Amino acid sequence: MAKSVVKFWIAWVFGVVVAVFAISLWRNEPVDWGQIVIMSVAGLIGVLIAPSLKRLLKKGED
């Protein structure tokens, strides 16, 4: 599980960095590194919460 979380999170962070750079270029503003950090941490939290929710929903159906 840890390996899949790390792989997903690395892809997530890469996507966030690309998106924030694109938005910065589009708006002609400097890169907002705070937004990159916040979105990266939010992605990690989401990846850690999702399996618990899936397990809880599956347990409730049985």
Protein Blocks (a to p, Z undefined) as FASTA:
>chain_A
ZZmmmmmmmmmmmmmmmmmmmmmmmnopacdfklmmmmmmmmmmmmmmmmmmmmmmmmmm
ZZ
